[in-house]
Amino acid sequence: MADSFPKKIEIHHGNGEVMTGKFSQTFQDSIQDSITLSALIGELKSKNRFILSNEHATFVDKYIEYARCSKVHKFNEGEEFFRARINDYGNNDKHFSLDEMGAPPPYKASQNRVNPAGIPYLYLANNIKTAVSEVRPWIGCKITVAKFTLKKEASVVNFSNKVFVNVTSDKQYEVLENVWRELITRIFSMPFDPRDDIAYIPTQYISERFKKEGLDGIIYDSALNEDGYNLCLFDVGIAEANKGNKVMVNSMDIKMSVEDIE
């Protein structure tokens, strides 16, 4: 498939002069892997949900091997994270107990960025603001926040472009690093329309492949708090809630762009 990508470009000036330049092999390979990633996402969404074509299965295997070598971060036992829940409608002054702040049981586990419906994972955040932002609150919203502590060391795949970033200097991995940093990490942090029932299928598939490899979870940047990141643990018993806080949202900052309708 790489032969389908042009190896040089021609720029035609108005005076008849033509300038030519060649794309580097690294650039060509990065573009080709980007095209393959896009096709993989399309296959997962609309063709094959569980068993991929040989080409795309090999592509995923290649990036899993790369991640195991350079994208695994270890959290130590005792490190702290946070989880938020909006208090129940009609009784929002009553906060949740610590026992109620963990992952939901399977019959209540709805699909999310990392987990399919019916398979609960534990979603945590690096600080209280990120945890609160992730539940999409409104002004006056009352929320229970719990602090969780890791009960053992956790090895997780790092999909963040902000924290624990490890960029290999080995030239043989340059293409893999480019595609990982510029594309793969972004599909884990970009916001999706909550009405899109299949938006999370690609990230769920990739996450489950890492779960099969024996990793404990993943890290990804928060789409709702630009200074925060999230930790999703596959084993919901790895972290334990040990302190609760009551939170009320007093204000919100909305950033937007406005264009005229033509």
C-alpha positions in Angstrom: 0.0 0.0 0.0 2.9 2.4 0.6 3.5 2.6 -3.2 0.1 4.4 -3.5 1.4 7.4 -1.7 3.3 9.9 -4.0 7.1 10.1 -3.3 7.5 13.6 -4.6 5.6 16.8 -5.0 5.5 19.4 -7.8 4.8 23.1 -7.1 3.8 25.1 -10.2 4.5 28.8 -10.2 2.6 31.3 -12.3 5.8 32.1 -14.3 6.0 28.5 -15.6 8.7 27.5 -13.1 8.2 24.0 -11.5 9.8 23.1 -8.2 10.0 19.5 -7.2 10.8 17.9 -3.8 10.8 14.4 -2.4 9.0 13.2 0.7 11.3 11.5 3.2 10.7 7.8 3.8 9.7 8.6 7.4 7.1 11.0 6.2 5.7 8.5 3.7 5.5 5.8 6.3 3.9 8.1 8.8 1.2 9.0 6.3 0.6 5.4 5.4 0.2 4.3 9.0 -2.2 7.3 9.5 -4.3 6.0 6.6 -4.2 2.5 8.0 -5.3 3.8 11.4 -8.2 5.6 9.8 -9.2 2.4 8.0 -8.9 0.4 11.2 -11.3 2.7 13.0 -13.7 2.4 10.1 -13.5 -1.4 10.2 -14.2 -1.5 14.0 -17.2 0.8 13.7 -18.9 -0.6 10.6 -17.5 -4.0 9.6 -15.9 -6.2 12.2 -16.3 -5.6 15.9 -14.2 -8.5 17.4 -12.0 -10.1 14.7 -10.0 -7.7 12.5 -8.7 -8.2 9.0 -5.1 -9.6 8.9 -3.7 -6.2 7.9 -5.3 -4.3 10.7 -4.6 -7.0 13.3 -0.9 -6.8 12.3 -1.0 -3.0 12.6 -2.5 -3.2 16.1 0.1 -5.8 17.2 2.9 -3.5 15.9 1.8 -0.6 18.1 1.1 -2.7 21.1 4.7 -4.0 21.0 5.9 -0.4 20.6 3.8 0.7 23.6 5.1 -2.1 25.8 8.6 -1.0 25.1 8.2 2.8 25.5 4.7 3.8 26.7 4.2 2.0 30.0 4.2 4.0 33.2 4.3 2.5 36.7 2.3 4.1 39.6 3.5 3.1 43.0 1.3 1.6 45.8 -0.2 4.4 47.8 -0.5 7.0 45.0 -3.7 9.0 45.2 -6.5 9.8 42.6 -10.0 11.1 42.7 -13.5 10.0 41.5 -16.7 12.1 41.4 -20.4 11.3 41.3 -23.3 13.8 40.9 -25.6 13.5 43.9 -29.0 11.8 43.1 -31.8 14.0 41.7 -34.4 14.9 44.3 -32.0 14.4 47.2 -28.9 16.2 46.1 -27.9 17.2 49.6 -27.3 13.6 50.5 -23.7 12.6 49.5 -22.6 9.1 48.5 -20.9 6.8 51.0 -17.3 5.6 50.2 -18.7 2.2 49.4 -20.9 3.8 46.7 -18.0 5.6 45.0 -16.4 2.7 43.3 -17.1 1.3 39.8 -20.7 0.2 39.2 -21.7 -3.4 39.1 -21.8 -5.1 35.7 -25.6 -4.7 35.2 -25.2 -0.9 35.7 -22.0 -0.4 33.8 -22.8 1.7 30.7 -20.2 2.0 27.9 -17.5 4.7 28.2 -14.3 5.7 26.5 -12.5 2.6 27.7 -15.1 0.0 28.7 -17.9 -1.7 26.8 -21.3 -1.8 28.4 -21.6 -4.5 31.1 -17.8 -4.5 31.8 -17.0 -2.1 34.7 -13.7 -0.4 34.9 -12.7 2.2 37.5 -12.3 5.7 36.2 -10.2 8.1 38.3 -8.6 11.5 37.8 -5.4 13.1 38.9 -7.1 15.9 40.9 -10.5 17.0 42.2 -11.1 19.6 39.5 -10.6 17.0 36.7 -12.8 14.4 38.4 -15.6 17.0 38.8 -15.2 18.2 35.2 -15.5 14.6 33.9 -19.0 14.3 35.2 -20.2 17.3 33.2 -21.7 19.3 36.0 -23.8 22.6 35.9 -23.8 25.6 38.1 -25.2 24.7 41.5 -24.6 21.0 40.9 -23.8 19.1 44.1 -21.2 16.3 43.8 -19.5 13.7 46.0 -15.8 13.3 45.4 -13.8 10.4 46.9 -10.0 10.1 47.2 -8.7 6.6 46.0 -5.4 5.1 46.9 -3.7 2.4 44.9 -3.4 -0.9 46.9 -0.5 -2.1 44.7 1.8 -1.0 41.9 0.0 -0.5 38.7 1.5 -0.6 35.2 -0.5 1.4 32.7 -0.3 2.4 29.1 0.3 6.2 28.7 -1.9 7.8 26.0 -1.2 11.3 27.5 0.6 14.0 25.6 1.1 16.0 28.8 2.3 13.8 31.6 4.9 11.0 31.9 5.8 11.6 28.2 8.6 9.3 27.0 9.7 10.0 23.4 12.2 7.5 22.1 15.3 8.8 20.4 15.8 5.6 18.4 15.3 6.4 14.7 13.8 3.0 13.9 10.8 3.9 16.0 10.3 7.5 14.5 7.3 6.6 12.5 5.6 4.7 15.3 6.3 7.6 17.7 4.8 10.2 15.2 1.6 8.3 14.7 1.3 7.4 18.4 1.8 11.0 19.6 -0.2 12.8 16.9 -3.1 10.4 16.3 -3.5 7.5 18.6 -3.3 9.6 21.8 -5.8 12.0 20.4 -8.6 9.4 19.9 -8.3 8.7 23.6 -8.7 12.3 24.7 -10.8 14.1 22.0 -14.5 14.8 23.0 -17.2 12.9 21.2 -20.9 13.5 20.8 -22.5 11.6 23.6 -25.4 10.6 21.2 -22.9 8.6 19.1 -23.3 5.0 20.3 -20.3 3.7 18.4 -17.8 6.6 19.0 -15.9 4.7 21.7 -15.6 1.3 20.0 -12.0 1.9 18.7 -10.7 3.0 22.1 -12.5 0.1 23.8 -10.9 -2.4 21.4 -7.4 -1.0 21.8 -7.8 -0.9 25.6 -9.0 -4.5 25.7 -6.0 -5.6 23.7 -3.7 -4.0 26.4 -5.8 -5.6 29.1 -5.1 -9.0 27.4 -1.4 -8.1 27.5 -1.5 -7.9 31.3 -1.5 -4.2 31.7 -3.5 -2.7 34.6 -5.0 0.2 32.8 -4.4 3.3 30.8 -3.8 7.1 31.2 -5.3 9.6 28.9 -5.6 13.4 28.8 -8.9 14.9 30.0 -11.1 16.4 27.3 -12.9 18.5 29.9 -10.0 20.0 32.0 -6.9 20.9 29.9 -4.6 20.6 32.9 -5.8 17.1 34.0 -5.5 13.5 33.1 -7.5 10.4 33.8 -6.5 6.9 34.9 -8.8 4.0 34.0 -8.1 0.7 35.8 -9.2 -2.6 34.4 -9.3 -4.3 37.8 -11.8 -2.2 39.9 -10.3 -3.6 43.1 -6.8 -2.1 42.6 -7.7 1.2 44.3 -9.6 1.8 47.5 -11.7 4.9 48.5 -10.6 6.3 51.8 -11.8 9.9 52.1 -14.9 11.8 50.8 -15.5 15.5 50.0 -18.7 17.4 49.3 -18.5 19.7 46.3 -20.8 22.4 44.8 -20.1 23.9 41.4 -20.1 27.7 41.7 -19.2 28.8 38.2 -18.2 27.5 34.8 -16.0 28.8 32.0 -17.4 28.2 28.5 -15.0 28.7 25.6 -16.6 28.8 22.2 -16.5 30.1 18.6 -19.4 31.8 16.9 -20.1 32.1 13.2 -22.9 33.5 11.2 -25.4 31.2 9.5 -25.4 31.8 5.8 
